[in-house]
Amino acid sequence: MRITDVRWPAVREIARYILRSEHVVIRGPEWLAETVHKLALDLAEMQPSRTSFPSHELDEDDSRITVYSTRDESTVALCGLNEPPLSAVWLPATAHFGWQAIMTVAEDLLQAGYPGCLGCGGPNTELEWDEKQNRLAMKNSATHEA
């Protein structure tokens, strides 16, 4: 996915959430388990004081990936073609395509020192996420890839 894709802000927000938050479960297809495990190992190496790492739970619906917070028992983000409630960040993409984009951004941010670095999360990262505005921007764009 290119940085000019209208879905890019959602990809970046989901990646940042996964990197900065504890008590995260990533629910999705079986193939996802290996990459979530690798991400947890990378986080442990880059953030040695961290005590909680993302884990994987199998979701029989292989068309979506859900980022879930066990802290407040809520869906934080959804990567899939079916639109979730506004309380979740929505990445309208197939599970495989969306997860590849999320992991690419997460790896780049982690290498830059996120979340301990200032400004490396990208433009407007200090502002509160506005899901309603983000969806409006996506709906007003021409078309989505994948």
OpenMM code with the backbone's topology and positions (N, CA, C; nanometers):
from openmm import Vec3, app, unit

residues = "MET ARG ILE THR ASP VAL ARG TRP PRO ALA VAL ARG GLU ILE ALA ARG TYR ILE LEU ARG SER GLU HIS VAL VAL ILE ARG GLY PRO GLU TRP LEU ALA GLU THR VAL HIS LYS LEU ALA LEU ASP LEU ALA GLU MET GLN PRO SER ARG THR SER PHE PRO SER HIS GLU LEU ASP GLU ASP ASP SER ARG ILE THR VAL TYR SER THR ARG ASP GLU SER THR VAL ALA LEU CYS GLY LEU ASN GLU PRO PRO LEU SER ALA VAL TRP LEU PRO ALA THR ALA HIS PHE GLY TRP GLN ALA ILE MET THR VAL ALA GLU ASP LEU LEU GLN ALA GLY TYR PRO GLY CYS LEU GLY CYS GLY GLY PRO ASN THR GLU LEU GLU TRP ASP GLU LYS GLN ASN ARG LEU ALA MET LYS ASN SER ALA THR HIS GLU ALA".split()
positions = [
    Vec3(0.0852, -0.1177, 0.0000),
    Vec3(0.0000, 0.0000, 0.0000),
    Vec3(0.0894, 0.1234, 0.0000),
    Vec3(0.0509, 0.2194, -0.0804),
    Vec3(0.1280, 0.3433, -0.0890),
    Vec3(0.0812, 0.4437, 0.0146),
    Vec3(0.1704, 0.5324, 0.0516),
    Vec3(0.1399, 0.6358, 0.1501),
    Vec3(0.0292, 0.7300, 0.1001),
    Vec3(0.0082, 0.7344, -0.0298),
    Vec3(-0.0960, 0.8195, -0.0872),
    Vec3(-0.2341, 0.7524, -0.0845),
    Vec3(-0.2391, 0.6243, -0.0503),
    Vec3(-0.3667, 0.5530, -0.0410),
    Vec3(-0.4492, 0.6149, 0.0716),
    Vec3(-0.5758, 0.6354, 0.0467),
    Vec3(-0.6633, 0.6996, 0.1449),
    Vec3(-0.6752, 0.6166, 0.2736),
    Vec3(-0.6420, 0.4880, 0.2660),
    Vec3(-0.6472, 0.4010, 0.3846),
    Vec3(-0.5209, 0.4084, 0.4695),
    Vec3(-0.4180, 0.4754, 0.4191),
    Vec3(-0.2893, 0.4819, 0.4886),
    Vec3(-0.2999, 0.5298, 0.6335),
    Vec3(-0.3761, 0.6358, 0.6625),
    Vec3(-0.3854, 0.6783, 0.8030),
    Vec3(-0.4387, 0.5685, 0.8962),
    Vec3(-0.5318, 0.4881, 0.8485),
    Vec3(-0.5842, 0.3788, 0.9314),
    Vec3(-0.4767, 0.2728, 0.9548),
    Vec3(-0.4001, 0.2406, 0.8509),
    Vec3(-0.2895, 0.1450, 0.8649),
    Vec3(-0.1925, 0.1943, 0.9717),
    Vec3(-0.1542, 0.3202, 0.9598),
    Vec3(-0.0575, 0.3787, 1.0542),
    Vec3(-0.1134, 0.3799, 1.1963),
    Vec3(-0.2405, 0.4148, 1.2124),
    Vec3(-0.3007, 0.4195, 1.3458),
    Vec3(-0.3063, 0.2807, 1.4095),
    Vec3(-0.3432, 0.1801, 1.3312),
    Vec3(-0.3483, 0.0432, 1.3840),
    Vec3(-0.2084, -0.0039, 1.4242),
    Vec3(-0.1103, 0.0214, 1.3396),
    Vec3(0.0279, -0.0186, 1.3714),
    Vec3(0.0756, 0.0498, 1.4989),
    Vec3(0.0498, 0.1791, 1.5108),
    Vec3(0.0922, 0.2514, 1.6316),
    Vec3(0.0229, 0.1961, 1.7545),
    Vec3(-0.1050, 0.1661, 1.7443),
    Vec3(-0.1775, 0.1113, 1.8593),
    Vec3(-0.1145, -0.0207, 1.9048),
    Vec3(-0.0889, -0.1090, 1.8106),
    Vec3(-0.0303, -0.2390, 1.8448),
    Vec3(0.1052, -0.2214, 1.9130),
    Vec3(0.1854, -0.1272, 1.8662),
    Vec3(0.3193, -0.1080, 1.9220),
    Vec3(0.3190, -0.0417, 2.0596),
    Vec3(0.2239, 0.0449, 2.0849),
    Vec3(0.2282, 0.1200, 2.2111),
    Vec3(0.1406, 0.0606, 2.3206),
    Vec3(0.0528, -0.0332, 2.2860),
    Vec3(-0.0465, -0.0817, 2.3817),
    Vec3(-0.0129, -0.2205, 2.4334),
    Vec3(-0.0527, -0.2425, 2.5547),
    Vec3(-0.0403, -0.3760, 2.6136),
    Vec3(-0.1779, -0.4392, 2.6155),
    Vec3(-0.1841, -0.5682, 2.6433),
    Vec3(-0.3104, -0.6413, 2.6512),
    Vec3(-0.3826, -0.6429, 2.5168),
    Vec3(-0.3066, -0.6694, 2.4101),
    Vec3(-0.3602, -0.6717, 2.2739),
    Vec3(-0.3678, -0.8160, 2.2238),
    Vec3(-0.4834, -0.8501, 2.1708),
    Vec3(-0.5027, -0.9794, 2.1050),
    Vec3(-0.5367, -0.9494, 1.9596),
    Vec3(-0.4712, -1.0200, 1.8706),
    Vec3(-0.4981, -1.0050, 1.7284),
    Vec3(-0.5661, -1.1336, 1.6832),
    Vec3(-0.6935, -1.1194, 1.6496),
    Vec3(-0.7743, -1.2345, 1.6092),
    Vec3(-0.7780, -1.2414, 1.4572),
    Vec3(-0.7514, -1.3602, 1.4051),
    Vec3(-0.7532, -1.3734, 1.2608),
    Vec3(-0.7229, -1.5147, 1.2172),
    Vec3(-0.6983, -1.5319, 1.0873),
    Vec3(-0.6704, -1.6633, 1.0303),
    Vec3(-0.5472, -1.7284, 1.0921),
    Vec3(-0.5365, -1.8575, 1.0709),
    Vec3(-0.4249, -1.9343, 1.1264),
    Vec3(-0.2897, -1.8829, 1.0794),
    Vec3(-0.2799, -1.8396, 0.9517),
    Vec3(-0.1526, -1.7926, 0.8988),
    Vec3(-0.1005, -1.6698, 0.9733),
    Vec3(-0.1877, -1.6011, 1.0452),
    Vec3(-0.1504, -1.4802, 1.1177),
    Vec3(-0.0652, -1.5095, 1.2425),
    Vec3(-0.0806, -1.6284, 1.2990),
    Vec3(-0.0127, -1.6620, 1.4252),
    Vec3(0.1383, -1.6422, 1.4170),
    Vec3(0.1979, -1.6839, 1.3082),
    Vec3(0.3436, -1.6744, 1.2940),
    Vec3(0.3907, -1.5286, 1.2919),
    Vec3(0.3208, -1.4418, 1.2211),
    Vec3(0.3646, -1.3026, 1.2143),
    Vec3(0.3389, -1.2282, 1.3447),
    Vec3(0.2326, -1.2641, 1.4146),
    Vec3(0.2076, -1.2019, 1.5455),
    Vec3(0.3161, -1.2446, 1.6438),
    Vec3(0.3564, -1.3692, 1.6377),
    Vec3(0.4644, -1.4179, 1.7248),
    Vec3(0.5959, -1.3450, 1.6943),
    Vec3(0.6258, -1.3284, 1.5651),
    Vec3(0.7471, -1.2552, 1.5268),
    Vec3(0.7414, -1.1113, 1.5759),
    Vec3(0.6252, -1.0490, 1.5633),
    Vec3(0.6100, -0.9119, 1.6117),
    Vec3(0.6330, -0.9048, 1.7629),
    Vec3(0.5808, -1.0012, 1.8373),
    Vec3(0.6016, -1.0036, 1.9822),
    Vec3(0.7502, -1.0166, 2.0158),
    Vec3(0.8225, -1.1002, 1.9413),
    Vec3(0.9669, -1.1148, 1.9643),
    Vec3(1.0408, -0.9849, 1.9325),
    Vec3(1.0031, -0.9202, 1.8234),
    Vec3(1.0657, -0.7926, 1.7866),
    Vec3(1.0382, -0.6863, 1.8932),
    Vec3(0.9160, -0.6830, 1.9444),
    Vec3(0.8816, -0.5879, 2.0506),
    Vec3(0.9637, -0.6146, 2.1760),
    Vec3(0.9800, -0.7408, 2.2113),
    Vec3(1.0582, -0.7770, 2.3300),
    Vec3(1.2028, -0.7308, 2.3156),
    Vec3(1.2556, -0.7421, 2.1955),
    Vec3(1.3939, -0.6997, 2.1717),
    Vec3(1.4079, -0.5476, 2.1755),
    Vec3(1.3123, -0.4770, 2.1142),
    Vec3(1.3214, -0.3316, 2.1029),
    Vec3(1.2691, -0.2577, 2.2265),
    Vec3(1.1809, -0.3225, 2.3023),
    Vec3(1.1224, -0.2618, 2.4221),
    Vec3(1.1398, -0.3584, 2.5395),
    Vec3(1.2630, -0.3722, 2.5899),
    Vec3(1.2915, -0.4742, 2.6916),
    Vec3(1.2145, -0.4579, 2.8224),
    Vec3(1.1658, -0.3389, 2.8518),
    Vec3(1.0916, -0.3204, 2.9763),
    Vec3(0.9443, -0.3594, 2.9628),
    Vec3(0.9023, -0.3863, 2.8435),
    Vec3(0.7628, -0.4231, 2.8189),
    Vec3(0.7344, -0.5610, 2.8777),
    Vec3(0.6153, -0.5763, 2.9349),
    Vec3(0.5806, -0.7044, 2.9981),
    Vec3(0.4634, -0.7754, 2.9320),
    Vec3(0.3927, -0.7084, 2.8446),
    Vec3(0.2777, -0.7677, 2.7764),
    Vec3(0.2954, -0.7499, 2.6262),
    Vec3(0.2716, -0.8566, 2.5523),
    Vec3(0.2946, -0.8550, 2.4080),
    Vec3(0.1702, -0.9013, 2.3335),
    Vec3(0.1552, -0.8580, 2.2097),
    Vec3(0.0393, -0.9029, 2.1319),
    Vec3(0.0372, -1.0550, 2.1207),
    Vec3(-0.0815, -1.1094, 2.1253),
    Vec3(-0.0979, -1.2536, 2.1067),
    Vec3(-0.1996, -1.2769, 1.9961),
    Vec3(-0.2044, -1.4000, 1.9491),
    Vec3(-0.2944, -1.4363, 1.8400),
    Vec3(-0.4042, -1.5278, 1.8917),
    Vec3(-0.5246, -1.5054, 1.8426),
    Vec3(-0.6361, -1.5976, 1.8636),
    Vec3(-0.6940, -1.6291, 1.7268),
    Vec3(-0.7280, -1.7534, 1.7072),
    Vec3(-0.7840, -1.7969, 1.5800),
    Vec3(-0.9258, -1.7433, 1.5632),
    Vec3(-0.9531, -1.6911, 1.4465),
    Vec3(-1.0878, -1.6502, 1.4068),
    Vec3(-1.1215, -1.7349, 1.2855),
    Vec3(-1.2286, -1.8093, 1.2932),
    Vec3(-1.2669, -1.8974, 1.1823),
    Vec3(-1.3000, -1.8188, 1.0558),
    Vec3(-1.3361, -1.6921, 1.0705),
    Vec3(-1.3638, -1.6068, 0.9548),
    Vec3(-1.2315, -1.5519, 0.9040),
    Vec3(-1.1790, -1.6097, 0.7987),
    Vec3(-1.0467, -1.5688, 0.7498),
    Vec3(-1.0516, -1.4454, 0.6615),
    Vec3(-1.1667, -1.3785, 0.6567),
    Vec3(-1.1773, -1.2574, 0.5753),
    Vec3(-1.1488, -1.1308, 0.6546),
    Vec3(-1.1186, -1.1449, 0.7827),
    Vec3(-1.0969, -1.0264, 0.8661),
    Vec3(-0.9881, -1.0522, 0.9693),
    Vec3(-0.9352, -0.9404, 1.0197),
    Vec3(-0.8418, -0.9411, 1.1323),
    Vec3(-0.8940, -0.8379, 1.2307),
    Vec3(-0.9047, -0.8785, 1.3555),
    Vec3(-0.9553, -0.7898, 1.4592),
    Vec3(-0.8475, -0.7653, 1.5628),
    Vec3(-0.8248, -0.6392, 1.5960),
    Vec3(-0.7335, -0.6026, 1.7035),
    Vec3(-0.8215, -0.5751, 1.8245),
    Vec3(-0.7971, -0.6514, 1.9304),
    Vec3(-0.8844, -0.6516, 2.0473),
    Vec3(-0.8049, -0.6159, 2.1720),
    Vec3(-0.8634, -0.5332, 2.2583),
    Vec3(-0.8005, -0.4973, 2.3849),
    Vec3(-0.8627, -0.5807, 2.4962),
    Vec3(-0.7790, -0.6588, 2.5648),
    Vec3(-0.8306, -0.7354, 2.6785),
    Vec3(-0.8417, -0.6481, 2.8033),
    Vec3(-0.7794, -0.5314, 2.7986),
    Vec3(-0.7863, -0.4388, 2.9126),
    Vec3(-0.9301, -0.3902, 2.9322),
    Vec3(-0.9929, -0.3437, 2.8245),
    Vec3(-1.1307, -0.2954, 2.8371),
    Vec3(-1.2295, -0.3783, 2.7549),
    Vec3(-1.1829, -0.4945, 2.7090),
    Vec3(-1.2662, -0.5884, 2.6341),
    Vec3(-1.3405, -0.5213, 2.5197),
    Vec3(-1.2619, -0.4600, 2.4297),
    Vec3(-1.3221, -0.3890, 2.3176),
    Vec3(-1.2458, -0.4176, 2.1890),
    Vec3(-1.3173, -0.4102, 2.0797),
    Vec3(-1.2546, -0.4178, 1.9485),
    Vec3(-1.1966, -0.2808, 1.9180),
    Vec3(-1.0678, -0.2762, 1.8962),
    Vec3(-0.9971, -0.1506, 1.8710),
    Vec3(-0.9888, -0.1220, 1.7219),
    Vec3(-0.9707, -0.2268, 1.6424),
    Vec3(-0.9551, -0.2082, 1.4980),
    Vec3(-1.0027, -0.3326, 1.4253),
    Vec3(-1.0439, -0.3108, 1.3012),
    Vec3(-1.0864, -0.4217, 1.2173),
    Vec3(-1.0313, -0.4013, 1.0774),
    Vec3(-0.9645, -0.5033, 1.0266),
    Vec3(-0.9179, -0.5066, 0.8887),
    Vec3(-1.0075, -0.6065, 0.8167),
    Vec3(-1.0920, -0.5555, 0.7306),
    Vec3(-1.1860, -0.6397, 0.6568),
    Vec3(-1.2791, -0.5517, 0.5766),
    Vec3(-1.3628, -0.6148, 0.4983),
    Vec3(-1.4475, -0.5383, 0.4083),
    Vec3(-1.5798, -0.4953, 0.4707),
    Vec3(-1.6186, -0.5562, 0.5834),
    Vec3(-1.7425, -0.5180, 0.6508),
    Vec3(-1.7147, -0.4102, 0.7545),
    Vec3(-1.7834, -0.2995, 0.7432),
    Vec3(-1.7594, -0.1828, 0.8279),
    Vec3(-1.8038, -0.2083, 0.9720),
    Vec3(-1.7132, -0.1873, 1.0690),
    Vec3(-1.7473, -0.2039, 1.2106),
    Vec3(-1.8054, -0.0743, 1.2677),
    Vec3(-1.8494, -0.0764, 1.3938),
    Vec3(-1.8948, 0.0470, 1.4593),
    Vec3(-1.7821, 0.1513, 1.4621),
    Vec3(-1.8190, 0.2774, 1.4776),
    Vec3(-1.7210, 0.3871, 1.4799),
    Vec3(-1.6226, 0.3788, 1.5956),
    Vec3(-1.6491, 0.2952, 1.6930),
    Vec3(-1.5573, 0.2817, 1.8062),
    Vec3(-1.4291, 0.2081, 1.7683),
    Vec3(-1.4247, 0.1481, 1.6492),
    Vec3(-1.3071, 0.0747, 1.6031),
    Vec3(-1.2484, 0.1428, 1.4802),
    Vec3(-1.1158, 0.1419, 1.4701),
    Vec3(-1.0489, 0.1898, 1.3499),
    Vec3(-1.0750, 0.0866, 1.2404),
    Vec3(-1.1201, 0.1324, 1.1254),
    Vec3(-1.1526, 0.0411, 1.0163),
    Vec3(-1.0534, 0.0543, 0.9025),
    Vec3(-0.9966, -0.0581, 0.8641),
    Vec3(-0.9112, -0.0657, 0.7462),
    Vec3(-0.9844, -0.1512, 0.6440),
    Vec3(-1.0505, -0.0873, 0.5466),
    Vec3(-1.1242, -0.1641, 0.4462),
    Vec3(-1.0287, -0.2280, 0.3452),
    Vec3(-0.9957, -0.3528, 0.3714),
    Vec3(-0.9033, -0.4279, 0.2863),
    Vec3(-0.9198, -0.5753, 0.3188),
    Vec3(-0.8712, -0.6579, 0.2294),
    Vec3(-0.8701, -0.8004, 0.2603),
    Vec3(-0.7746, -0.8232, 0.3780),
    Vec3(-0.7961, -0.9310, 0.4496),
    Vec3(-0.7142, -0.9588, 0.5674),
    Vec3(-0.5653, -0.9654, 0.5322),
    Vec3(-0.5323, -1.0375, 0.4283),
    Vec3(-0.3918, -1.0558, 0.3930),
    Vec3(-0.3266, -0.9251, 0.3487),
    Vec3(-0.3908, -0.8524, 0.2592),
    Vec3(-0.3363, -0.7258, 0.2106),
    Vec3(-0.3229, -0.6245, 0.3244),
    Vec3(-0.4276, -0.6128, 0.4058),
    Vec3(-0.4263, -0.5179, 0.5167),
    Vec3(-0.3190, -0.5497, 0.6192),
    Vec3(-0.3054, -0.6782, 0.6530),
    Vec3(-0.2057, -0.7153, 0.7531),
    Vec3(-0.0640, -0.6908, 0.7025),
    Vec3(-0.0400, -0.7166, 0.5751),
    Vec3(0.0925, -0.6871, 0.5185),
    Vec3(0.1248, -0.5388, 0.5345),
    Vec3(0.0281, -0.4531, 0.5077),
    Vec3(0.0504, -0.3084, 0.5211),
    Vec3(0.0749, -0.2714, 0.6673),
    Vec3(-0.0050, -0.3256, 0.7573),
    Vec3(0.0099, -0.2965, 0.9008),
    Vec3(0.1479, -0.3404, 0.9494),
    Vec3(0.1896, -0.4600, 0.9122),
    Vec3(0.3198, -0.5106, 0.9568),
    Vec3(0.4356, -0.4295, 0.8996),
    Vec3(0.4242, -0.3863, 0.7758),
    Vec3(0.5305, -0.3038, 0.7163),
    Vec3(0.5473, -0.1748, 0.7956),
    Vec3(0.4363, -0.1093, 0.8262),
    Vec3(0.4422, 0.0154, 0.9027),
    Vec3(0.4901, -0.0114, 1.0448),
    Vec3(0.4402, -0.1175, 1.1073),
    Vec3(0.4822, -0.1495, 1.2444),
    Vec3(0.6327, -0.1749, 1.2509),
    Vec3(0.6861, -0.2495, 1.1559),
    Vec3(0.8302, -0.2771, 1.1540),
    Vec3(0.9107, -0.1494, 1.1344),
    Vec3(0.8648, -0.0634, 1.0446),
    Vec3(0.9338, 0.0641, 1.0224),
    Vec3(0.9315, 0.1513, 1.1478),
    Vec3(0.8160, 0.1604, 1.2113),
    Vec3(0.8043, 0.2407, 1.3334),
    Vec3(0.8893, 0.1838, 1.4463),
    Vec3(0.8879, 0.0534, 1.4601),
    Vec3(0.9661, -0.0111, 1.5657),
    Vec3(1.1151, 0.0149, 1.5453),
    Vec3(1.1621, 0.0064, 1.4231),
    Vec3(1.3028, 0.0340, 1.3937),
    Vec3(1.3387, 0.1798, 1.4203),
    Vec3(1.2401, 0.2703, 1.4055),
    Vec3(1.2637, 0.4128, 1.4313),
    Vec3(1.2602, 0.4449, 1.5804),
    Vec3(1.2200, 0.3471, 1.6622),
    Vec3(1.2169, 0.3686, 1.8066),
    Vec3(1.0800, 0.3972, 1.8631),
    Vec3(0.9757, 0.3854, 1.7819),
    Vec3(0.8402, 0.4106, 1.8307),
    Vec3(0.8028, 0.3059, 1.9350),
    Vec3(0.7382, 0.3443, 2.0441),
    Vec3(0.6769, 0.4727, 2.0731),
    Vec3(0.7644, 0.5676, 2.1535),
    Vec3(0.8893, 0.5339, 2.1749),
    Vec3(0.9753, 0.6186, 2.2562),
    Vec3(1.0351, 0.7379, 2.1847),
    Vec3(1.0152, 0.7487, 2.0553),
    Vec3(1.0736, 0.8587, 1.9795),
    Vec3(0.9698, 0.9678, 1.9555),
    Vec3(1.0149, 1.0901, 1.9470),
    Vec3(0.9245, 1.2014, 1.9205),
    Vec3(0.9111, 1.2219, 1.7706),
    Vec3(0.7873, 1.2251, 1.7230),
    Vec3(0.7611, 1.2550, 1.5837),
    Vec3(0.7800, 1.1413, 1.4855),
    Vec3(0.8302, 1.0260, 1.5290),
    Vec3(0.8543, 0.9188, 1.4324),
    Vec3(0.7274, 0.8426, 1.3979),
    Vec3(0.6174, 0.8720, 1.4658),
    Vec3(0.4905, 0.8065, 1.4347),
    Vec3(0.4226, 0.8641, 1.3132),
    Vec3(0.4776, 0.9700, 1.2561),
    Vec3(0.4207, 1.0296, 1.1372),
    Vec3(0.3474, 1.1584, 1.1683),
    Vec3(0.2982, 1.2240, 1.0634),
    Vec3(0.2295, 1.3516, 1.0818),
    Vec3(0.1036, 1.3357, 1.1664),
    Vec3(0.0784, 1.4338, 1.2488),
    Vec3(-0.0425, 1.4413, 1.3313),
    Vec3(-0.0565, 1.3287, 1.4334),
    Vec3(0.0531, 1.2635, 1.4687),
    Vec3(0.0427, 1.1520, 1.5621),
    Vec3(0.0148, 1.1968, 1.7048),
    Vec3(0.0346, 1.3232, 1.7319),
    Vec3(0.0069, 1.3731, 1.8660),
    Vec3(-0.1411, 1.4067, 1.8830),
    Vec3(-0.2140, 1.4120, 1.7712),
    Vec3(-0.3559, 1.4437, 1.7760),
    Vec3(-0.4368, 1.3179, 1.8054),
    Vec3(-0.5538, 1.3364, 1.8650),
    Vec3(-0.6426, 1.2233, 1.8911),
    Vec3(-0.6990, 1.1718, 1.7583),
    Vec3(-0.7085, 1.0404, 1.7456),
    Vec3(-0.7585, 0.9787, 1.6238),
    Vec3(-0.9062, 1.0127, 1.6063),
    Vec3(-0.9447, 1.0498, 1.4852),
    Vec3(-1.0837, 1.0835, 1.4526),
    Vec3(-1.1345, 0.9825, 1.3495),
    Vec3(-1.1941, 0.8751, 1.3980),
    Vec3(-1.2405, 0.7685, 1.3097),
    Vec3(-1.3518, 0.8159, 1.2167),
    Vec3(-1.4403, 0.8971, 1.2675),
    Vec3(-1.5496, 0.9468, 1.1836),
    Vec3(-1.4951, 1.0254, 1.0646),
    Vec3(-1.4005, 1.1137, 1.0892),
    Vec3(-1.3398, 1.1921, 0.9825),
    Vec3(-1.2620, 1.1037, 0.8858),
    Vec3(-1.1930, 1.0032, 0.9385),
    Vec3(-1.1159, 0.9140, 0.8536),
    Vec3(-1.2076, 0.8348, 0.7598),
    Vec3(-1.3184, 0.7862, 0.8107),
    Vec3(-1.4115, 0.7116, 0.7250),
    Vec3(-1.4741, 0.8023, 0.6199),
    Vec3(-1.5040, 0.9233, 0.6579),
    Vec3(-1.5593, 1.0188, 0.5617),
    Vec3(-1.4602, 1.0413, 0.4470),
    Vec3(-1.3331, 1.0566, 0.4818),
    Vec3(-1.2296, 1.0754, 0.3791),
    Vec3(-1.2209, 0.9533, 0.2881),
    Vec3(-1.2305, 0.8334, 0.3455),
    Vec3(-1.2239, 0.7122, 0.2637),
    Vec3(-1.3455, 0.7017, 0.1722),
    Vec3(-1.4628, 0.7335, 0.2238),
    Vec3(-1.5841, 0.7247, 0.1431),
    Vec3(-1.5849, 0.8282, 0.0313),
    Vec3(-1.5218, 0.9423, 0.0549),
    Vec3(-1.5177, 1.0466, -0.0467),
    Vec3(-1.4105, 1.0232, -0.1526),
    Vec3(-1.3240, 0.9256, -0.1301),
    Vec3(-1.2195, 0.8971, -0.2294),
    Vec3(-1.2782, 0.8143, -0.3426),
    Vec3(-1.2049, 0.8046, -0.4494),
    Vec3(-1.2537, 0.7349, -0.5693),
    Vec3(-1.2756, 0.5856, -0.5443),
    Vec3(-1.1673, 0.5081, -0.5341),
    Vec3(-1.1792, 0.3638, -0.5162),
    Vec3(-1.0685, 0.3148, -0.4253),
    Vec3(-1.0893, 0.1956, -0.3723),
    Vec3(-0.9881, 0.1300, -0.2877),
    Vec3(-0.9237, 0.0182, -0.3667),
    Vec3(-0.7973, -0.0051, -0.3382),
    Vec3(-0.7291, -0.1218, -0.3931),
    Vec3(-0.7503, -0.2369, -0.2976),
    Vec3(-0.7304, -0.3590, -0.3469),
    Vec3(-0.7394, -0.4830, -0.2686),
    Vec3(-0.8523, -0.4755, -0.1710),
] * unit.nanometer
topology = app.Topology()
chain = topology.addChain("A")
for resn in residues:
    res = topology.addResidue(resn, chain)
    for name in ("N", "CA", "C"):
        topology.addAtom(name, app.Element.getBySymbol(name[0]), res)
